[in-house]
C-alpha cells in the first residue's frame, strides 16, 4: 500500500492538478485550455444528479445479486459517428442483449452505454512513429485527431467543446427515441437492425431470438413477478451513459454542486471510470475521482495486488456507500482463474461494498501477422465463463459485463458463429482504436451468457 498522510488534503474539482498523470494531455497553450474550460462550465449539464442517484441505487441492487448490469459500446466514439443510424443501432443491440440476459438470469438488467462521451482513449505509448516521423499518439477525438500529421496530432483544447456538443446531440437523440417508444418492451420487433435478416446471422441464433420475442409476454409477466414494475410501466426502458474519465480538464469543467444535494457531481456522464493505466492511488485520476458523488468504476488488470484493490475501494468510497464502487476486471482468458480469486477474497474480507463486472475484451487483444489488432471470440467467452465460475465458487455475484461492441456489421474480432477469420478482418474494419464485437457476435455472446446465468 501507499503511504498517505493521516489526514487527506482537502478535495476540490481542481486538486488533481497537483498530482502526476500517466496519461498527460499535453496542451501547448494554457490560455486556450483555460478558455475552453471556462466555456464548458457555462454550458448545461449533460445528465442530472437524480439520474446519477437512480443508477447508484440500481448498482446497489446488482451488488446484492438482485440485478445485472450490461455495459457496452464503442472503444472510442468519433465525432463523425454521431449519426442517427449508428446511435440507434447501438441502442438496439444493447436492448436485444439485455432482453436475452433478462430471460436467462431472471432478473432486471441495467443498460449502460459506452456513449455520449467516450471520446478519449489511453494509449500504451505517448508517441507514435511512422517512417521515421514521431508524433503524439491519437488519444481520441476529445484530445486530438487520428490523421498522422503534426497539425492533427497536436492536442486541441477546443475539441473538448466539440466533444461536449456531440455528446449532447447523442443524448438528445437517445432520449427522444426512448420517449417516442423506441425501447418499448412490448414491441421488440422495432429493435431489429436493418441487416437482421440478411447479415448472415447464424440461423439458430436468429430462430432463438425470434422465438424469444414471440414469447415476450411471458418475460414481462416474470419481470412483474420479480417486482421490477407493473407490465404497463415497462414501456419505458432507461439507458445510462458511461465513459472513461481520461481527460480531467473535460471532467472537472463539468463537475458541479446541485441544489438540495451535498457534494460534487460529474454531470458529463452517469458512470465515469478510471482505466488500468491511470489508477495509481497517488495519481491525478484517483485524486479527481475520490471527490465526486457519481458511482465510479475502476479497471483492474491481472497485475493489481489485492491490497491495492482494497485501498482503491477505501479511497474512492470512504463511506462504503452501496452502489458507489464498481470494479471492472479485465484479466485475460489465461489469467482470470489465478488473478481474480485473490482480489475478490481480499475485498470481501475488508467488508468493502463493490460491484464486480467482467470486461473480457481488454485482456484478450492480439495482432495478426499483417499487423491488424483483433480479439478472439473464444478467448473473450473463455474469460467470461471463467469469471462467472470464480464468482460462483466465491459466493460473490458477478454483477455485470462490459463489452466493446457495435450495432454495425464490422469485421474486427475473429471467431463466433459467423466464422470471421483473419482473412476477413479487412472487409469492414472500422474502429479507430480497438476491435469490437459486431452485431452477430454480441448477440451470440449474450445468448451464451444468458444460458450460463439460467443454468
C-alpha positions as CSV (number, residue, x, y, z in Angstrom):
1,X,0.0,0.0,0.0
2,X,1.0,3.6,-0.5
3,X,1.9,5.7,2.5
4,X,-0.6,8.5,2.8
5,X,-0.7,11.3,5.4
6,X,-3.1,10.6,8.3
7,X,-5.2,13.5,7.2
8,X,-6.2,13.6,3.5
9,X,-5.8,17.0,1.9
10,X,-9.0,18.9,1.1
11,X,-10.5,17.9,-2.3
12,X,-11.6,20.4,-5.0
13,X,-12.5,19.8,-8.6
14,X,-9.0,21.1,-9.5
15,X,-6.9,19.4,-6.8
16,X,-6.0,16.7,-9.3
17,X,-3.7,19.2,-10.9
18,X,-1.2,18.8,-8.1
19,X,-0.8,15.1,-8.8
20,X,1.2,13.3,-11.6
21,X,-0.6,11.8,-14.5
22,X,0.5,8.7,-16.5
23,X,-1.6,9.9,-19.5
24,X,-1.0,13.7,-19.7
25,X,-2.9,15.5,-22.4
26,X,0.0,17.8,-23.2
27,X,-1.8,21.0,-24.3
28,X,0.7,23.6,-25.5
29,X,-1.3,26.8,-24.9
30,X,-2.6,27.2,-21.3
31,X,-4.7,30.3,-22.3
32,X,-6.7,28.2,-24.8
33,X,-7.1,25.5,-22.2
34,X,-8.5,27.9,-19.7
35,X,-10.8,29.5,-22.3
36,X,-12.2,26.1,-23.3
37,X,-12.7,25.0,-19.7
38,X,-14.4,28.3,-18.8
39,X,-16.8,27.9,-21.8
40,X,-17.6,24.3,-20.7
41,X,-18.5,25.5,-17.3
42,X,-21.2,27.8,-18.7
43,X,-23.0,25.0,-20.7
44,X,-25.9,23.0,-19.3
45,X,-25.2,19.6,-17.7
46,X,-25.5,16.6,-19.9
47,X,-27.0,14.4,-17.1
48,X,-28.8,15.1,-13.8
49,X,-27.9,14.3,-10.2
50,X,-31.2,12.4,-9.8
51,X,-30.4,10.2,-12.7
52,X,-27.0,9.5,-11.2
53,X,-28.5,8.6,-7.8
54,X,-31.0,6.3,-9.6
55,X,-28.2,4.5,-11.2
56,X,-26.4,4.2,-7.9
57,X,-29.5,2.6,-6.4
58,X,-29.6,0.1,-9.3
59,X,-25.9,-0.7,-8.9
60,X,-26.6,-1.4,-5.2
61,X,-29.2,-3.9,-6.2
62,X,-26.7,-5.5,-8.5
63,X,-24.2,-5.7,-5.7
64,X,-26.9,-7.7,-3.8
65,X,-27.4,-10.1,-6.7
66,X,-30.9,-8.7,-7.5
67,X,-30.0,-7.0,-10.8
68,X,-27.4,-7.4,-13.6
69,X,-25.5,-4.6,-15.4
70,X,-24.9,-4.7,-19.2
71,X,-22.3,-2.1,-20.2
72,X,-21.3,-1.8,-23.8
73,X,-20.4,0.4,-26.8
74,X,-17.6,1.7,-28.8
75,X,-14.0,1.5,-27.8
76,X,-13.7,5.2,-28.7
77,X,-16.6,7.2,-30.2
78,X,-15.7,9.5,-33.0
79,X,-17.3,12.8,-33.8
80,X,-18.0,11.6,-37.3
81,X,-20.0,8.7,-35.9
82,X,-22.6,10.9,-34.3
83,X,-25.3,9.9,-36.8
84,X,-28.9,8.7,-36.2
85,X,-28.4,5.3,-37.7
86,X,-25.3,4.5,-35.7
87,X,-26.7,5.7,-32.4
88,X,-29.9,3.8,-33.0
89,X,-28.0,0.6,-33.9
90,X,-26.0,0.8,-30.6
91,X,-29.3,1.1,-28.6
92,X,-30.8,-1.8,-30.5
93,X,-28.0,-4.2,-29.9
94,X,-27.9,-3.3,-26.2
95,X,-31.7,-3.7,-26.0
96,X,-31.6,-7.1,-27.7
97,X,-28.7,-8.3,-25.5
98,X,-30.4,-7.1,-22.3
99,X,-33.6,-9.0,-23.2
100,X,-31.6,-12.2,-23.7
101,X,-30.0,-11.6,-20.3
102,X,-33.3,-10.9,-18.6
103,X,-34.7,-14.2,-19.9
104,X,-31.5,-16.1,-18.9
105,X,-30.9,-14.5,-15.5
106,X,-34.5,-14.0,-14.5
107,X,-33.6,-10.6,-13.0
108,X,-33.8,-6.9,-14.2
109,X,-30.9,-5.6,-16.3
110,X,-29.5,-2.1,-16.2
111,X,-28.2,-0.9,-19.5
112,X,-25.2,1.4,-19.5
113,X,-23.8,2.6,-22.9
114,X,-20.2,3.5,-23.6
115,X,-21.5,6.5,-25.5
116,X,-22.2,10.3,-25.3
117,X,-18.7,11.0,-24.1
118,X,-16.4,8.0,-24.9
119,X,-14.2,10.3,-27.0
120,X,-10.9,9.8,-25.2
121,X,-8.6,6.7,-25.2
122,X,-5.5,5.9,-23.1
123,X,-2.5,4.7,-25.1
124,X,0.4,2.4,-24.2
125,X,2.8,5.0,-25.7
126,X,2.5,8.7,-25.6
127,X,4.0,8.9,-29.1
128,X,3.7,7.1,-32.4
129,X,6.5,6.7,-35.1
130,X,5.9,6.1,-38.7
131,X,8.6,6.1,-41.4
132,X,11.0,7.8,-39.0
133,X,8.5,10.5,-38.0
134,X,7.4,10.7,-34.4
135,X,4.2,12.5,-33.3
136,X,1.9,12.4,-30.3
137,X,-0.3,9.3,-30.2
138,X,-4.0,9.6,-31.1
139,X,-5.8,9.9,-27.8
140,X,-9.4,10.2,-29.2
141,X,-11.4,13.0,-30.7
142,X,-11.7,14.7,-27.3
143,X,-7.9,15.4,-27.4
144,X,-6.5,15.3,-31.0
145,X,-7.3,13.9,-34.4
146,X,-6.5,10.5,-36.0
147,X,-4.7,11.7,-39.1
148,X,-1.0,11.3,-38.9
149,X,0.2,14.9,-39.3
150,X,1.7,17.4,-36.9
151,X,-1.4,19.6,-37.0
152,X,-3.9,16.8,-36.5
153,X,-2.0,15.2,-33.6
154,X,-1.5,18.4,-31.7
155,X,-3.8,18.4,-28.7
156,X,-6.6,20.9,-29.2
157,X,-8.5,22.1,-26.1
158,X,-11.4,23.2,-28.2
159,X,-12.1,19.6,-29.1
160,X,-13.5,19.3,-25.6
161,X,-16.2,21.7,-26.6
162,X,-16.9,19.8,-29.8
163,X,-17.0,16.6,-27.8
164,X,-19.5,18.1,-25.4
165,X,-21.7,19.2,-28.3
166,X,-21.7,15.8,-29.9
167,X,-22.4,14.1,-26.6
168,X,-25.4,16.5,-26.1
169,X,-26.6,15.6,-29.6
170,X,-26.3,11.9,-28.9
171,X,-28.1,12.1,-25.6
172,X,-30.9,14.3,-27.1
173,X,-31.5,11.7,-29.8
174,X,-31.4,8.8,-27.3
175,X,-33.9,10.4,-25.0
176,X,-36.1,11.3,-28.0
177,X,-36.1,7.7,-29.1
178,X,-36.9,6.3,-25.7
179,X,-39.7,8.9,-25.1
180,X,-41.1,8.0,-28.5
181,X,-41.5,4.3,-27.6
182,X,-38.4,3.1,-29.4
183,X,-37.5,0.9,-26.4
184,X,-41.0,-0.4,-25.8
185,X,-40.5,-3.9,-24.5
186,X,-44.0,-4.8,-25.9
187,X,-42.6,-4.3,-29.4
188,X,-39.1,-5.8,-29.7
189,X,-39.6,-6.2,-33.4
190,X,-38.8,-2.5,-33.6
191,X,-35.3,-3.3,-32.4
192,X,-34.3,-5.5,-35.3
193,X,-31.3,-3.9,-37.1
194,X,-31.7,-3.2,-40.8
195,X,-29.5,-6.1,-41.7
196,X,-31.0,-8.6,-39.2
197,X,-32.4,-10.8,-41.9
198,X,-29.5,-10.6,-44.4
199,X,-26.4,-10.2,-42.4
200,X,-25.6,-13.9,-42.2
201,X,-26.7,-14.2,-38.6
202,X,-26.4,-17.8,-37.6
203,X,-29.8,-19.5,-38.2
204,X,-30.0,-21.0,-34.8
205,X,-29.4,-17.6,-33.2
206,X,-32.0,-15.9,-35.4
207,X,-34.5,-18.6,-34.7
208,X,-33.9,-18.5,-30.9
209,X,-34.2,-14.7,-30.8
210,X,-37.4,-14.7,-32.8
211,X,-38.9,-17.4,-30.6
212,X,-37.9,-15.4,-27.5
213,X,-39.6,-12.2,-28.8
214,X,-42.8,-14.1,-29.7
215,X,-42.9,-15.3,-26.1
216,X,-42.2,-11.8,-24.7
217,X,-45.4,-11.7,-22.8
218,X,-44.1,-14.5,-20.6
219,X,-41.0,-12.4,-20.0
220,X,-43.0,-9.4,-19.0
221,X,-45.0,-11.5,-16.6
222,X,-42.0,-12.9,-14.8
223,X,-40.4,-9.4,-14.6
224,X,-43.6,-8.2,-12.9
225,X,-43.5,-11.2,-10.6
226,X,-39.9,-10.3,-9.7
227,X,-41.2,-6.9,-8.6
228,X,-39.4,-4.9,-11.3
229,X,-42.6,-3.0,-12.1
230,X,-46.1,-3.4,-13.5
231,X,-46.2,-4.6,-17.1
232,X,-47.7,-1.3,-18.3
233,X,-44.7,0.5,-16.7
234,X,-42.2,-1.5,-18.8
235,X,-42.9,0.6,-21.9
236,X,-40.1,2.9,-20.9
237,X,-36.6,1.5,-20.7
238,X,-33.8,3.6,-19.3
239,X,-30.3,3.9,-20.6
240,X,-27.4,5.3,-18.6
241,X,-24.2,6.7,-20.0
242,X,-20.6,6.0,-19.2
243,X,-17.1,6.8,-20.4
244,X,-13.5,6.7,-19.2
245,X,-12.7,9.9,-17.4
246,X,-9.3,10.3,-19.1
247,X,-9.2,14.0,-19.9
248,X,-9.6,15.6,-16.5
249,X,-9.8,19.1,-17.9
250,X,-13.1,18.0,-19.5
251,X,-14.3,16.1,-16.5
252,X,-13.5,18.9,-14.0
253,X,-15.1,21.6,-16.1
254,X,-18.4,19.8,-15.8
255,X,-18.2,18.9,-12.1
256,X,-20.7,21.0,-10.1
257,X,-22.8,21.2,-7.0
258,X,-26.5,21.0,-7.3
259,X,-29.4,22.4,-5.3
260,X,-30.6,20.3,-2.3
261,X,-27.8,17.7,-2.6
262,X,-24.5,17.5,-0.8
263,X,-21.2,17.2,-2.7
264,X,-20.0,17.5,-6.2
265,X,-21.3,15.6,-9.3
266,X,-19.7,15.0,-12.6
267,X,-22.6,15.9,-14.8
268,X,-20.9,14.8,-18.1
269,X,-22.0,11.2,-17.5
270,X,-23.7,8.9,-15.1
271,X,-20.8,6.4,-14.6
272,X,-17.3,7.6,-15.2
273,X,-14.5,5.1,-14.8
274,X,-10.7,5.0,-14.2
275,X,-8.6,3.0,-16.6
276,X,-6.0,0.4,-15.9
277,X,-3.2,2.9,-16.8
278,X,-4.5,5.7,-14.6
279,X,-5.5,4.0,-11.3
280,X,-2.4,4.9,-9.3
281,X,-3.5,5.9,-5.8
282,X,-1.1,8.8,-5.9
283,X,-2.1,9.9,-9.4
284,X,-4.2,12.7,-10.7
285,X,-7.1,10.5,-11.8
286,X,-7.8,8.8,-8.4
287,X,-7.4,12.3,-6.8
288,X,-10.2,13.6,-9.0
289,X,-12.5,10.6,-8.7
290,X,-12.3,10.4,-5.0
291,X,-14.3,13.6,-4.7
292,X,-17.3,13.1,-6.9
293,X,-20.7,11.7,-5.9
294,X,-21.2,9.6,-9.1
295,X,-20.8,5.8,-8.9
296,X,-17.3,5.2,-10.2
297,X,-15.7,2.3,-12.0
298,X,-12.0,1.2,-11.9
299,X,-10.5,-1.2,-14.4
300,X,-8.4,-3.9,-12.7
301,X,-5.8,-6.0,-14.7
302,X,-4.0,-9.2,-13.7
303,X,-1.1,-7.4,-12.1
304,X,-3.1,-5.5,-9.5
305,X,-2.3,-6.6,-5.9
306,X,-5.3,-7.5,-3.6
307,X,-4.2,-4.9,-1.0
308,X,-4.1,-2.2,-3.8
309,X,-7.7,-3.1,-4.8
310,X,-8.9,-2.7,-1.2
311,X,-7.0,0.6,-0.9
312,X,-8.7,1.9,-4.1
313,X,-12.1,1.0,-2.7
314,X,-11.3,2.8,0.5
315,X,-10.1,5.9,-1.2
316,X,-13.0,6.1,-3.8
317,X,-15.8,5.1,-1.4
318,X,-14.6,6.1,2.1
319,X,-18.2,5.8,3.5
320,X,-18.6,2.3,2.0
321,X,-21.8,3.6,0.3
322,X,-23.9,0.9,-1.5
323,X,-23.9,1.4,-5.3
324,X,-20.9,3.7,-5.3
325,X,-18.0,1.4,-6.3
326,X,-17.6,-0.8,-9.4
327,X,-14.6,-2.9,-10.1
328,X,-14.3,-3.9,-13.8
329,X,-11.9,-6.9,-14.0
330,X,-10.0,-7.2,-17.3
331,X,-7.7,-10.2,-16.6
332,X,-7.3,-12.0,-19.9
333,X,-8.5,-15.6,-20.5
334,X,-5.2,-17.1,-19.4
335,X,-5.1,-15.1,-16.1
336,X,-8.6,-14.9,-14.8
337,X,-8.6,-18.2,-12.9
338,X,-5.5,-17.3,-10.9
339,X,-5.7,-13.5,-10.6
340,X,-9.4,-12.9,-9.9
341,X,-10.0,-15.0,-6.7
342,X,-7.4,-13.2,-4.5
343,X,-9.0,-9.9,-5.4
344,X,-12.5,-11.0,-4.6
345,X,-11.4,-12.6,-1.4
346,X,-9.4,-9.5,-0.2
347,X,-12.3,-7.1,-1.0
348,X,-14.8,-9.4,0.7
349,X,-12.6,-9.7,3.8
350,X,-12.3,-6.0,4.0
351,X,-16.1,-5.5,4.0
352,X,-16.0,-3.1,1.1
353,X,-19.1,-2.9,-1.0
354,X,-18.2,-3.5,-4.6
355,X,-20.0,-4.4,-7.8
356,X,-17.9,-6.9,-9.8
357,X,-18.1,-6.6,-13.5
358,X,-16.2,-8.7,-16.1
359,X,-14.6,-6.9,-19.0
360,X,-13.5,-9.9,-21.2
361,X,-12.3,-7.7,-24.1
362,X,-9.2,-5.7,-23.0
363,X,-7.1,-8.6,-21.8
364,X,-7.6,-10.6,-24.9
365,X,-6.1,-8.5,-27.7
366,X,-3.7,-9.8,-30.3
367,X,-2.1,-8.7,-33.5
368,X,-2.1,-10.6,-36.8
369,X,1.0,-11.2,-38.9
370,X,-0.3,-8.4,-41.1
371,X,-0.3,-6.0,-38.1
372,X,-4.0,-5.8,-37.6
373,X,-5.3,-5.6,-34.0
374,X,-8.0,-8.2,-33.2
375,X,-9.6,-10.2,-30.5
376,X,-10.7,-13.8,-30.5
377,X,-14.4,-14.6,-29.7
378,X,-13.4,-17.8,-28.0
379,X,-10.9,-16.1,-25.7
380,X,-13.5,-13.5,-24.8
381,X,-16.0,-16.2,-24.0
382,X,-13.4,-18.2,-22.0
383,X,-12.6,-15.2,-19.7
384,X,-16.3,-14.6,-19.2
385,X,-17.1,-18.2,-18.3
386,X,-14.1,-18.5,-16.1
387,X,-15.0,-15.3,-14.2
388,X,-18.6,-16.5,-13.8
389,X,-17.3,-19.8,-12.3
390,X,-14.8,-17.9,-10.0
391,X,-17.6,-15.7,-8.6
392,X,-19.9,-18.7,-8.1
393,X,-17.3,-20.5,-6.1
394,X,-16.6,-17.3,-4.0
395,X,-20.3,-16.8,-3.3
396,X,-20.0,-13.2,-4.7
397,X,-22.3,-12.3,-7.6
398,X,-20.8,-11.4,-10.9
399,X,-22.9,-8.3,-11.2
400,X,-22.3,-7.3,-14.8
401,X,-20.4,-7.4,-18.1
402,X,-18.5,-4.7,-20.0
403,X,-18.2,-5.2,-23.8
404,X,-16.7,-3.2,-26.6
405,X,-19.3,-3.7,-29.3
406,X,-21.2,-2.0,-32.1
407,X,-24.5,-2.5,-33.8
408,X,-22.8,-2.3,-37.2
409,X,-21.7,-5.3,-39.2
410,X,-18.0,-4.8,-38.8
411,X,-15.2,-7.4,-39.1
412,X,-12.8,-6.7,-36.2
413,X,-13.0,-9.7,-33.9
414,X,-12.3,-13.2,-35.2
415,X,-14.5,-16.3,-34.4
416,X,-18.1,-16.7,-33.3
417,X,-20.9,-18.4,-35.2
418,X,-20.4,-16.1,-38.1
419,X,-16.9,-17.6,-38.7
420,X,-14.9,-14.4,-39.1
421,X,-11.3,-15.3,-39.9
422,X,-8.1,-13.2,-40.0
423,X,-8.6,-13.0,-43.8
424,X,-12.0,-11.3,-43.2
425,X,-10.7,-8.6,-41.0
426,X,-10.1,-6.1,-43.8
427,X,-13.7,-6.5,-45.2
428,X,-15.1,-3.9,-42.8
429,X,-12.6,-2.9,-40.1
430,X,-13.9,0.5,-38.9
431,X,-12.6,1.0,-35.3
432,X,-10.1,3.8,-34.9
433,X,-8.6,2.0,-31.8
434,X,-9.6,-1.4,-30.5
435,X,-11.6,-4.2,-32.2
436,X,-15.2,-4.5,-31.2
437,X,-17.7,-7.4,-31.3
438,X,-20.1,-6.9,-34.2
439,X,-23.9,-7.3,-34.0
440,X,-23.9,-11.1,-34.6
441,X,-21.0,-11.8,-32.2
442,X,-22.5,-9.5,-29.4
443,X,-25.9,-11.2,-29.6
444,X,-24.3,-14.7,-29.6
445,X,-22.3,-13.7,-26.6
446,X,-25.5,-12.6,-24.8
447,X,-27.1,-16.0,-25.5
448,X,-24.2,-17.9,-24.2
449,X,-24.0,-15.8,-21.1
450,X,-27.8,-16.0,-20.6
451,X,-27.7,-19.8,-20.7
452,X,-24.9,-19.8,-18.1
453,X,-27.0,-17.4,-15.9
454,X,-30.0,-19.6,-16.3
455,X,-28.1,-22.9,-15.6
